[in-house]
Amino acid sequence: MRLRIPQRLRGSIKTNAPAPLHTQGSVFDNERWGQRMGDDVADTQSVSNGGLAEFYIPATSSLFERRPRTLKHGDTFAMFDHYGDLFAGPHSPEGIFHQDTRFLSRFVLTIGGERPLLLSSTVQNNNAVLHVDLRNADLFDNDAVLLPKNTIHVSRAKFLLDSVCHERLAVRNYGDRRCRVSIALDYDAVFADMFEVRGHRRERHGARSSEVLDAASVRFVYAGLDGVARSTRISFDPPPTRVSVNRAEFELELDPKARCVLLVTVGCVVGQEAPPPADGFFTAMRRARRSIFNACTRAAAVETSNSVFNEVLCRSMADFNMLLTDTPHGPYPYAGIPWFCTAFGRDGIIAALEMLWVDPEVARGVLRFLAANQAQTEDPLADAEPGKILHEMRECEMARRGEVPFGRYYGSVDSTPLFVVLAGLYWKRSGDRDTLKTIWAEVKAALTWIDRYGDRDGDGFLEYAGRRPSGLRNQGWKDSGDAVFHHDGQLASPPIALVEVQGYVYLAKKLAANLALIMGEPVLAATLEEQARHLREQFEQRFWCPDLQFYALALDAEKQPCRVRTSNAGHLLFSGIVAPERGVQMAKALLHADFFSGWGIRTVSLRESRFNPMSYHNGSIWPHDNALIGLGLARYGCLDEVLRLTTALFDVAAYMDLRRLPELFCGFRRHRDNGPTLYPVACAPQAWAAAAPFALLEACLGLEFEALSDTVQLRHPRLPDFLDWVRIRGLRLRESHFDILLRRHGADVTVNVLERDGPAHFEVAL
C-alpha cells in the first residue's frame, strides 16, 4: 500500500503515548534474559484434567518486556535485541530462523571485551532495515582508563534478503588521538527446531559440526535426522585478525575521526550449499527495499486527518507487507512472528478478506496457493480428506519426520468454507475470470468435503473431530484445548459443530451459488441456494438460546448446545445467516459491558464460568475477531457500534509500541489514564491483526464492489470522531481507479470523487 506519509511523520515511528503496561520504566540485563528466557509462546493447548496436552506450550516470560527487533524476508525471519545481538536460550525466540529452524542462536558484539552502550535502535518504517547506534563503555586496566567512553561509535545496519542476513558495521574514532580498538563477534548455531524452541522435547538429534573455511568465513553444519543437511555460513569482509569457529576479532587502528567498515553475512542453507551472495551490501539493500516497494504499489493509498491514525495505518501496512511471502502461486501472508511464520490456511484467508478492498492481489495468491495444496486423499495422521483446505504447513525437521503433525496438516474445520467465501468475495471484488476458472474444481471439491466429510452424521451442520489422536483437539480459530465448553465449564466432547462455522458454510454456499451461475452450472447454483436456505432454518432452531437471548457457542457430540456467550457468534453477522432483527439484537449484546471492555470485544463474556481476561481464547481480545465483527455490524446497519469498535481498536494501537496491533491482548476492563494490558507472548507482528484497521475502515465506509457491473459503492459511510477526513488514492476496480475524499460533518459524511479513470461507476448510498 502506498501510504502517503506527511513530512512531519517521516523518520522512525515513535510512540509518544504512555508506555503499555509491563514495559514502562523497565531495564533488563540481556545476558540474564538470554539465559532465563522461557517458553514464550501462546498456550495453544491448555491445561486440562490435571495434565498438559501434547502441544501445550508453557509461557514463563514476556515478549513485550523484551520488545525484540524483528526482520523478515521470504522464509527467513530474525529477532534481535535492541543492540542487534542474539542471546538465544533454549526456549527463547531470538535468533535467525529459516524454514522453522534457528540457523543462528548467538551473535554478540563487544568493544575491547565489553558490551557497548546503546544509543539508539530503530527498525525502519517499512521494516526493511534495523539501525543501531552504539558507543564504547569506559575500558580500564586496573584503575587506569585505557579507552574513555564516547570515543568509539559503531553504527550497525542489518537486513534480510534471500535467506541471508546482511550486516554493515561502521566503526569511527571520535577521539582526539589515534587509538587501537578490538571489535569482536561471538556466534553459535545449534539448529533448534521451532517446536523445540516452543518447548517440545526431543530424544534424538542429528549431528552438528563447525569449521573455519578460510580466513574470512566459518560454517556450522547440521545433518538432520530427516536426511536434510542444514548449514549456516558466516562471512567477513575484510577478513578478521583472528577467527575461530565461535569468534571473530578485528584489531583496528583508527586515526582521529577515521572510520573502518566491516561487512558480515550470515547465510542459511538447506541442502546443497549455494555460493556466498555476490551483491554488495548496498546493492542487496536496494533489492530488499525494492521488493517492499513493489508490494506497496499494488494497493490503494490512504491518508487521514489524524496523524496518529496515519502511523497506525503505516505500521499495519508495513507489518502486513513484511509477512507477505512470494510463492509460485502469488503472495501469501504468513501468520505471525515468531511462532507462526509459515502458511496457515485460516489466517491467510482471513487476512486476505480484511485486505480485499485494499489489495485484491493478496486474495488471488492465497486462493491459488491453497488450491494447489488442497488435500487429495484421506490421511488420518494429517487430518486430511479430499477437498479439505490446509491448516498449516512446516518445513522443519520435526515436521518432516512426523514428530509433530504439521508438515502438511489439515486439522481446521473452518479453512474449507472460508476458502469458498474468499473465492466468492474475490470474484465480486475483481471479476478475475481466469483465476475463477483455475480454482473452480477446487472450490467444488471444498463444497463436496463440507457435505461428505464435514457432516458425517447428516444433520446438516459442519462438525469436527480430529482423526489424529495427537492433533489439535479443537479445530476452529479458537483452538485452545479449553476453548469450547458448556455453561458449567465442562469441556465439550467431539464431534463439535461451532456456531461461527455454520455461518461460514451459509455464506460459502450463497457465494458459491453465484459462482456456479458464472461458470454455467445453474443446477448446482439452485442446489446450493436451497442448501443455504435449509441451513439457515435449521441453524436458528438449534443454536438460538431464548433464555440467553444469544446463540450457543456450539453443539457437542450429543447435539446439546454449549450455552455460552462468546464472540464466535459475532461472526454470524459477517456471514449474514441471522435475520435482520436478530442481528441488531446481537450488536447490542456484543457492545454491552460484559463483552466490550472499552478496548474491544472479548472472546468470552465475563459472565461465563471459564472467563479469564489473561487467557488465550477465553476472555482476551483479538483485533481480527473484532474486525470481522465490525464488518458484520456494518452489514446489519449497526453503524454506531462500528464507530465505537473502530475507536476502541484505534485507542489500543495508539498505546502500543510502534503503533503495532499484536495478535491479542488481555480482556481487562478499560480504566481512565491506563493503557491496555498486554498478553505476554502474543505474536507481533501478526498478519490478521495488522490487517484489522483496514477492515474496520472498510466497515465505517460501507465499501462494496461489484466487478460485473463495474460499480464501487459507499453504503451509508460514517467516520469516527477522531477522523475529520479520509483520502483514498488509487482505489482500483478492474480497469478503473478512483481517488476519493470523505469529510465528516457531525454524524454526516460528504464524498468527493477527486479523480476517476476508467468505465467504473461510483455510487454513494446515504
N, C-alpha and C positions, 0 to 999 in steps of 0.2 A: 504494500500500500504506500502510495506517495503522500505521506502526511506532511503538509507544509508546516515547518517549524519556524515560527517568527524568530527574528534575530535575538530577541530577549531570552528565548528558551534554548538557544544553541549552546553547545558545550555539554558537559556531563549533567545528567539529571540528578538533582539533589533534593531531598525531601526536607522542607522547612517545617512541616507539621511535627507535632510531638512524636517522639520515638515510640514505636509499638511496645506493648508490654513484653517483658522478657529480654529486651535489648537495651533498655535505657540505662545509660551510665555504667555499663559493664566492661571490664577489661579481662582478657583471657590470655593465659600463657599457652603458646602454640605447641610447645613440646609436650606439656602435660595433657593438653587437649588431644593431641595425636595419639597419646598412649591410652587415654581413658575413654576415647570416643566409643560409644556402644552401638547397638544395632539400630541405627537411625532410620527406621522405615515405618510406614504406616502399618497398623495392626490389621492386615488384610484378612487374617483369620483370627478369631477372637477366642479367649479362654472360655471353655465350656466343660461342664461335667468334671471340674477339678483338674483338667489337664490342658495340654496345648494341642491344637490342631496341627497337622503336618506343616502347613505353610504359615502358621502364626510366626510373626517376627517381632521379638521384643524391642521396645523403644526405651533406651536408657539415657539419652541426652538429646539436646535440641539442635536442629539445623539452624534455627533462626538466631540462636545466640552466637553462632559462628559466622553467619552471613557469607558463605563462600562466594568466590568469583567464578562465574560459570561461562564456559565457551562450548560451542558445538559446531560441527560441520559433518554432514553425511552421517555415517555410523560411528563417529567418534565424538566423545564429549570429555570435558575436563572440568574439574572442580579444584580450584586453588584457594589458599588462604589469602589474606589481604596483601601479603608480601610477594605473592606469585609463587609461593613454595608449596610443597606437598609434605604433609606429615600423616600418612595414612596408616592408622591402626588396623587390626584385622577386620573390624566391622565399621570402619569409617568410610564415608562415601567419597572422600577426597581421592584424587588420582586422575590419570589419563586412561579412559576406558575406550575400548574399541570392540564392537560386537559383543557387548556384555561381559567383557573380560578386562581386568585392570592391568594395563601394559606398563604403567609406571606408578609406583606406590610411594616413592620418596624422591624429592628433588629440593634440596635446601642450599641456599646461597649464604656464604659468610664472607666477611671482610676482616682480614687479619685474625681469623679464627673465631670471630664473634658475629652474632647475628646483628645486622644493621638496624637502624631506627627507621620506622615507617614515616614517610612524609605524606604520601597520597596513594590512593588505589582506586582506579576507576575503569569500569568496562564502558567502552564507547556506547553511545545511544543506540546504535544499530547492532550491538552485541558482537561486533567483529573482532575487536582488539582489546586486550587488557593492558592498561598502562599503570605502572607502579614507579614511584619515586622513593629512593632510599638514600640514607646518608650513613656514614660510619659512626659508630659509638667511640667514645674515648678508649684508646688502646694503651695499656700500661705495661711497663716492665718493672715489677715491684711498685714503687711509688712514683716512678718517672713516667710521664706521658710520652709514649712513642709516636702516637698519631692523634692529634686533637680531634674532637668531634667537629663535624661540619666541614672537614677537609675534602673527603671523597664523596661525590654524588654518583649514584648508579640509577640510570633510567632503564627500566625493563619494559619491553613490549612483547606480547605473546598473542598468537592467533593459531587457529587450526585450519588446515586445508588438506583434503585428500589423505586422511589418516596420518598426517604429520603435524606435530606441534612445532611451530617456528618461534624462536626467541632471539631478540636482539638486546644485548647488554651494552649500554654506553656508559663508560666509566670516565669521570672527569675529576681532575685535581683542581680544587678551588683554593688551595693553599698558596702561600707566597714563596714557597721553595719547592725544589724537586723532592719527590718522595717515592719510596718504594712501598708497594702495597700488594698483598696477596689476596686474590679472589678465588674462592674455592666453591665447587659444586659437589655435593654428595647426593648419590642417587641409588635407587634399587628398583627391582621389578620382581614380584613374586607370582604374577599371573593369577590372582584370585578371581574365581568365577563370581559374577554378580550375585548369585544365590548364596555363595559363601559370605560375601560382604553383607548380605541381608540376614545372615545368621544361620544358614543351613550348614550342618556339619557333614564332612566327608571322611570316609575311612581311608581312601586311597587318592593319590595324586600322581601325575606324570613326573617326568624327570626334568629338573631345572638346571641350567648351566649358564656360565657367563665367560666372556673372553674379551681381551683387548685385541681389536682387529688390527689397529695400526696406531700411529702416534696421535691420530685425531678422531678415533672412534672406538666405541665399545659396543658389545652386543650381549643381550640376555636372550636365552632360548628356552622355550618350554615345549617338551614333547608330550602332548596331551594324550590322555587315555582314549580319546576319540580318534586317534590316528592323525590328528592335525598338528602341525608344528606352528607355534606362535612365537614371534620374536620381537624384541624392541632394540632398535639401533639408535644410539646416541652419537651424534657427530658434532665436532667443534671446529670452528674456523675463526682465528688461527689455531693451530694445534696447541694444547696446553703445555705448560712447562713440565708437568708430571701428570701422568694418567694411570689409573688402575681401574679394576672392574667396578669399583664403587665410588671413586673420587677423581675429580679433575682439578688441578691447581694451576692458576695463572699468576706468575710473578711479573708484576708490571712496574716499570719505571716511568713516572709521569712528571714532566715539567709543569710549572705553574700554568694553569688554565688549559693544559693539554688534555686530550681525550683519546681513549682507546675503545674500539668497538669489538665485542665478542659475539659471535653468532653460534647458536646451538639449535640443532634439530633433533626431535625425538620421533622416530618413525615406528608405526605399529604395523606389523606384517603378519598376515595369516597365510600359511602355505609357503609357496616359493617366494623368496626374498626379492623384492624389487630393488633397483639401484637407488641410491640417495637422490633426493629431489634436485633437479637441475636448475630450477628457478632460484634466483637470488631472493633475499628477504623482501625487498620492496616490490619486486615483480609478483611474488606469491601473494603479498598483502593486497595488491591491486586486484588480483584474481579473486581473492576471498571477498573483497568488498563488491566487486562486480557481480558475483553470484547473488549477493544480498540485494543489490540494486535491481537486478533482473526480476527477482521475485516481487519487488515492490512496484515495478512499473505496470504489472498486470492489473493492479487493484485500483479502486477509487481512492480519491484523496479527501480527507476530512479535516476541517478546521472549525473551531468554535470560538465563542466569545470568552470562554473560561480557560485561562492559561493552565490551571492545574488539570482540568479535564483533557486538554491537549496533551499534557505529559502522560496522563493515563493511557490515552489512545496511542501515543507514540510508543510507550513501553509495551503495550499489549501487542501492537503490530510487530515490533522488533522481536519480542519473545516468540510470537507465532511463527514468524519467518525463520527464526533460528531453529525451531523444532521441525519445520518443513524439510523433508528429506527427498531428494530426487531418486526416483526408482525408474526402472524401464517402462513403467506404466504411467508415470507422471508424478507430480509432487504428492507426498503423503506426510501429514503431521504426526510425528512421533509423540507419544502420550505425555511424557514429562521426565524431568531430570531431578534426581539421579536414578530413581528406582525403575522407571518405565520408559527408558529411552529406546523404544522399539515400536513396531507397528502393532497397535491394538485396534481390533475391529470397531467396537463400540465407540471408543474415544475418537478415532479418526472420523467416523460418521458424524458424531455429534459436533465435533469441531468444524467439520465441513458445512454442516447445517447452519451453525452460528455465523459462519463467514460467507454464506452463499451469496448474499447481496453484494458483498464487497469484492469477492474474488471467486467466481464460479469455477475457475480452473482447478482449484483445490478439490472440489467435489468430483470433478472429472477424474482426477488422479486417484482419489480414494475409491471410486466405483470400479475403475479398471483394475486397480491393484487387488481389491477384494474379490472381484470376479475371477481373476487369474488364480487366486488362492482358495477358491471355494472348494469345500470337501466334495470328493467324487465317490468315495467308498465308505463303508462302515468301518470304523476303527474305535472300539470301546476305550482303548488306552488314551486316545486323543479326544474322546467325546465327539467323534466325527461321524457324520451321516451325510449321504448325498444331498447336496443343495445347501448345507449349513455354511454360514459365514464365520470366518475366523474370529477367535477371541484374541489371541496374541501369537507372536512367533519370535523365537530366540535362536541365536547362532552360537551361544556359549557352549562350553564343553559339557556341562551338566545336562543341558537340554538335549544336545546331540546324542548323549549316551543314554538318555531316558531316566536319569536320576531325578529329574523333575519333568513334569509332563508338557512343558511349554515350548518345545521345539516348533511344532505346529499344533496348536491347541484350540479346540472349538467349543470350550465349555462356557458359552454365554447363550442365554435364551433370547436376548433382545437384538443381537447384532444382525440376525437374519431379517426380521421385519423392518428394522431400521435401514438396512441396505435397500430394501424396496422403497421405503419412504424417501430416502435420499435420491434414488433414481427418478421417482416421480416429481419431486420438487426441483431437481436439476433440470429435468425436461421443461418444466414451466418457466424456469429462470433463463434457460439458454436456447431451447429449441434445437439442441445438438442431436440431429437425427443419426449421424454417424456413430456417436457413442451409444445411443439407444440401440441401434442395430447390433453393435458389438457385444453389448451386455444383455440383450433381451433373453437369450437362452438361460443365462444365469439368474435373471430376475424370475423367470418361470420356474426354474429349479428351486429357488428360495421359497416361492409360493407353495410348491409341492411339498417341500420339507415342513413348512408350517402345518399343513393339513395332515401329512402322513406320519411324520416322526414327532412333531411338536405337540400333537394332540392324539396321544396313543390310546386314550380311553374314549375318544369320540364325543366328549361332552361339549365341544365347540370352543374350548379355551386352550391357549398355548401354555404348556407347562414344562417344567424341567425337573430332572432327577439325574444327577451325574452318573455316568456309566463307569467311570474310573473311580475306584474307592478312594484313591489318594488325590483326586482332582478337587476342584472348588466345590464346597458344599452348596453355597448359594451362587446363582448364576445370572442375577440381574446386576444393575450397576452398583447396587449396594451388596457387595459380595463378601462382606464380613460374615463369619460363622454365626453371629447372633443378630443379624440384621432383619430376619423375618421371624416374627414371634406373635403370640396371642396376647390378649389383654392382660392376662395374669403373668406374663413374662415367659411362659413356656415356649420353647422353640418349635416352629412348625416343622412337620415331617414332610419330605418329598413323596410324590411329585407335588410341586408348588406352582400355582398359577398366580403370578404377580399382577397387581392391578394395572400398573402403567403399561405392561407388556400387551395387555388386551387392547389398550388404546393404540399402541403402535401397530398391532395387527389390523385394527379397524382402518386406520389411516393408510396403511400399506395397501390394503385391498381396494380402497376408494381410489387411490392414486394409480394403482396397477390397472384398474378398470379403464382409466383414461389412456394409459399407455397401450393397452390391448387394442383399443379403437385405433390409435395411431398406427399400430403395427398390423392392422387389418384382421383382427381376431374378435369380431363382435360377440360371438358365443361366449368366449372366455370373459369378455367385458361384462356381459349380463350376469354370468355366474358369480363373478367377484362382487358385483354390486349387491346381489342377493345375499351372498355370504356376509358382507359388511352389515347389511340391514338386520340380518338374523343375529349376528354377534352383538349388535347394539342393544337389541331387545333382551337377549339372554344376559348380557352383562349387567344391565340395570336391575334385573330381577335378583341376580346372585350376589352382586358386590355392594349394592347400596344398603347401608345400615340405618334404618329410620331412627333408632334410639341415639345414634351418634350424629345424625344428620351429616354423614360423611361416608365416603367409600372405604371399604375394608382394604387393608394392605394386600391381602392375598387369600386364596383358598388353599387349604392344606390337602394332604393325601386323602382325608375323609370328606373332602369338599366342605369343610367347616371354614367359615370366614375368620380371618385374623382381624378382629375388631379393634384395630389400632389406627390412629390418625397420624399419617405420615405425609411427607412431601411427595411421595410416589404418586399419590392421587392428583397432585398438581399437574403432572404431565398429561393427564387426561384432557386438560384444556388445550394443550398444544395439539393433541390428536383430533379434537373435535367430536369425540364419542359421546359426550354428555349433552343433554338438552340445554337450550339457552338459559332457562330459568335456574337450572341446577348449576350451570357454570357461574352465574352471578353469585349464587349461594356459596359455592366453593371459594370464589375470590375473597369474599368477606371473611370466611373461616381462615384462609391461609394468611391473611393480613391481620388476624387477631393476635393478641399478645402472647398466647400460648405457642404460636408458631413464629410470629415475627418478633425478632429480638431487638429491632432497631437498626441492626446491621444487615438483616436479610432474613429469609425464611429458613427455619431449622428443618433438618431432615425428619425429626420426630417431635411431636407435640410434647411440651413439658409436663403434660398430664399423664403421660404413659409410663408404665412400670419400668421400662428399660431406658428411659430418658437419661442421658448423661451428656452435658454440653462439651465434655472433653473427649468423647468417643469419636471413632472414625465415621460411623454411619448413624448413630442413634442419638442425635442431638446437636451435631455440628452444623455448619453452614457451608455449602458448596456453591461457588459462583455459577458453574454451568447449570446446576439444578435450578437456581434462581432464574437464570437466563431462559431456560425452556419454559418455566412457569410464566415468566414475563411475556414471552411470545404467545402463550396460551391466553393470558389475561387480555392482551390486545385483540386476539381473535374473538373474544366474547365481549368486546367493547368496554372492558373494565379499565378505562384509561387512567383514572385517578390512582388506582392500585399500581398500574405500570409505572407511573411517575414516582410514586412512593418507593417502590422497589429499586428503581434506577438510581434515585437519590441515595438510598442506603448503600448500594454497592459502590457508588462513586465516593462516598464518605470513607468506606473501607479502603479503597485504593489510595485515597489521599493520605492515609496514615501509614501505608505500607512502605517499606524500604524500596527505593527506586520506583514507587507507584506501581509495584508489581503485585497483581492479584495472585495469591497462592492457590494450590489445589483445593484447600479448605481452611477454615479457621473455626475456633471454638464458638459454641452457641450461647455464651453468657449474655445476659440482658445488657443493653447499652446504658451507660451511665454518663452523665454530663462530665465533660472535660477528660474522659478516659477513652482511649482507643480500643479497637477490637483486640481480643485475646487470641494469640497465635496458636495454631496446632503445631507441636514441636517438630514433627518430621514430615510435614507436607511437602510435596514436590513444588519447586518454584525455579524455573517456570513450568507450567502445565498447560498443554495446548487448549483444552476446552475452558480453562479458567481465563487464559489470555484472550480468547475469542468472546467471552461473555459481554464485555462492554459494547461490542459491535452488535450483538444480538439484541441487547436491551435498547440500543439506539434505534435499531430496526423496529422494535416493538413500539417505541414512542412515536415514530414517524408513520407507522402503519404502512410500511413499504411493501408493495406487492408487484410481481412481474407476471405477465402473460406473453410469453415469447411468440405464440402462434398469432396473436392479434397485434403484436408489436406495441404493447402497452405497458407503461410504468405508471403505477398508481400510488398515491399517498392517501390512505384511508383514515380520516379523522386525525390528522397529525397533531401532536402535542409536544411541548418541550418542558422539561422540568425547570423549576425556578432558578437553578444555578446556571442555566443557559439562556442568553438573550438571543443568540443567533447561531445557526449551523450552516456552513457552506460545504457542499459536496461537489467535487470536480471529477470528471471522467467516469460518471456512473453509466455503465455500458449495458446495452441490450442488443444482442446480435450485432448488426452493422451500425448501430446508432450509439451516441453518447450524449449525456446531458451534464451541464453544470447548473446547480440549483442553490438558492439561498432561502433559508427559512428564518423568519423573525417571530419572536414571541411578543404578544401584546396581551398581558394578563394571562387569561386562560385560552386565548385565541392565538393562531399561528397564520401568518401570511407566507405565501410561497411565490418566489420569483424564479422563472427559468432564465438563467443568465445566458445560456448558450445551448443550442441544440444542433446536432449534426447527424443526419440520417432520417429515415422514414418513421421511426417510432413515435408514438403519441405519449404525451404526459398528461395525466389526469389527477385532479385533487377532489376528494370527497370530503366536504366539511360537515 
